Amino acid sequence: MELDRIDRAILAALQRDGRMSNAALADKVGLSQSACSRRLDALEKGGVIRGYHARISSAALGQPLTAIVHISLTGQFEKTLTDFEGAVKRCPNILSCHLMSGEYDYILRIAAKDLADYERVHRDWLTALPHVTRINSSFALREVIDRTAIGATADE
């Protein structure tokens, strides 16, 4: 989907405030409410806007530990990747999973209550993932930035 200046303005405004009313959004980007609504619908149907959600603190939910886990597989064959990705989707502690180029095949971001809880996730989930040959875990000491707005700076 080709994005014009107005589409980009809509996206920038929604990244800052996803709860903005259509009226406020239309006013902000200089459109009528109906034109703004049509643009939003097109951005949603085109897959540019993938959803709306609340960003909730893992710590507030009792899972303050963040682990970054690098995974190596036996190979990157279609069945290997499909099996692994299907299993990863079933683990509730895995917040994100990315297929990578380079030394590791995947990088996972995992939330846990503490080291004992991470050990449980490692034992019960990670070691049971299909086709895994290596697991390398690192633990976040402090979150410095976690942006959701593409192109934003720390001041926005």
C-alpha positions in Angstrom: 0.0 0.0 0.0 1.4 3.4 -1.0 1.2 5.9 1.8 0.8 9.6 1.2 1.5 12.6 3.5 -2.0 12.4 5.1 -1.7 8.7 5.7 1.6 9.2 7.4 0.1 12.1 9.5 -2.7 9.8 10.6 -0.2 7.1 11.6 2.0 9.5 13.5 -1.0 10.8 15.4 -2.3 7.3 16.3 1.2 6.2 17.4 1.1 9.0 19.9 -2.5 8.4 21.0 -4.2 5.3 19.8 -7.4 6.3 21.7 -7.8 9.5 19.8 -11.4 10.0 18.5 -12.0 10.1 14.8 -13.1 13.7 15.2 -9.9 14.7 16.9 -7.8 12.8 14.3 -9.6 14.3 11.4 -9.1 17.8 12.9 -5.4 17.1 13.5 -4.7 15.9 9.9 -7.0 18.4 8.1 -9.7 16.1 6.9 -13.4 15.8 7.3 -14.5 13.1 9.7 -15.9 10.9 6.9 -12.7 11.2 4.8 -10.6 10.4 7.9 -12.8 7.4 8.7 -12.4 6.1 5.1 -8.6 6.5 5.3 -8.5 4.7 8.6 -10.5 1.8 7.2 -8.2 1.6 4.2 -5.1 1.6 6.5 -6.6 -1.2 8.6 -7.8 -3.3 5.7 -4.4 -2.8 4.0 -2.6 -4.2 7.0 -0.8 -1.0 7.8 -2.6 -0.7 11.1 -2.4 -4.1 12.6 -4.5 -3.4 15.7 -5.1 -1.2 18.7 -4.0 -2.2 22.2 -3.0 -1.0 25.6 0.7 -1.3 26.6 0.7 -2.9 29.9 3.8 -3.2 32.2 5.0 -6.7 32.6 6.3 -5.7 36.1 2.7 -4.6 37.0 1.5 -8.0 36.0 4.1 -9.7 38.3 6.6 -10.6 35.6 9.4 -8.0 35.9 12.2 -10.2 34.5 12.9 -9.9 30.8 15.1 -12.5 29.1 16.4 -12.2 25.6 17.0 -15.7 24.3 19.0 -16.6 21.2 18.0 -19.9 19.6 19.9 -22.1 17.1 18.1 -24.8 15.1 19.2 -27.9 13.2 18.6 -25.9 10.0 16.3 -23.5 8.3 14.2 -25.9 6.3 10.5 -25.0 5.9 9.3 -27.9 8.1 11.9 -27.0 10.8 10.8 -23.4 10.9 7.1 -24.2 10.8 7.4 -26.8 13.7 9.5 -24.3 15.8 7.2 -21.3 15.2 4.1 -23.3 16.0 5.5 -24.5 19.3 6.7 -20.9 20.2 3.2 -19.5 19.7 1.9 -21.8 22.5 4.3 -20.5 25.2 2.5 -17.8 27.1 5.8 -16.3 28.5 7.2 -15.5 25.0 6.3 -11.9 24.2 8.0 -11.7 20.8 9.9 -14.0 18.4 11.9 -13.0 15.4 13.5 -15.1 12.7 17.0 -13.8 12.3 19.9 -13.7 9.9 23.4 -14.2 11.4 24.7 -16.5 14.1 21.3 -17.4 15.6 18.1 -18.5 13.9 15.6 -16.8 16.3 15.6 -14.2 19.1 12.9 -14.4 21.7 11.8 -11.9 24.4 10.4 -13.6 27.4 8.7 -12.3 30.6 9.1 -14.1 33.9 8.4 -13.5 37.6 12.0 -14.1 38.6 15.0 -16.4 37.9 13.1 -19.5 39.3 10.2 -18.8 37.0 12.5 -18.3 34.0 14.1 -21.7 34.9 10.6 -23.2 34.7 10.0 -21.6 31.3 13.4 -22.8 30.2 12.9 -26.4 31.5 9.2 -26.8 30.4 9.1 -24.8 27.2 12.4 -23.8 25.7 14.1 -27.2 26.0 11.0 -28.8 24.5 10.9 -26.7 21.4 11.5 -28.8 18.3 14.8 -28.8 16.3 16.7 -26.6 18.9 20.4 -27.2 19.1 21.4 -24.2 21.2 19.8 -21.8 23.7 21.6 -18.7 24.9 19.8 -16.6 27.5 20.6 -13.0 28.6 18.7 -11.0 31.2 17.8 -7.3 30.9 19.1 -5.3 33.8 17.0 -2.2 33.0 14.7 -1.1 30.1 16.1 2.0 28.5 13.6 2.4 25.7 10.7 0.4 24.3 9.2 2.4 21.4 6.1 1.6 19.6 6.1 4.8 17.5 8.3 4.5 14.5 10.4 7.6 13.9 9.7 9.0 17.4 12.5 10.3 19.6 12.9 10.0 23.4 11.2 13.4 23.8 8.0 12.4 22.1 
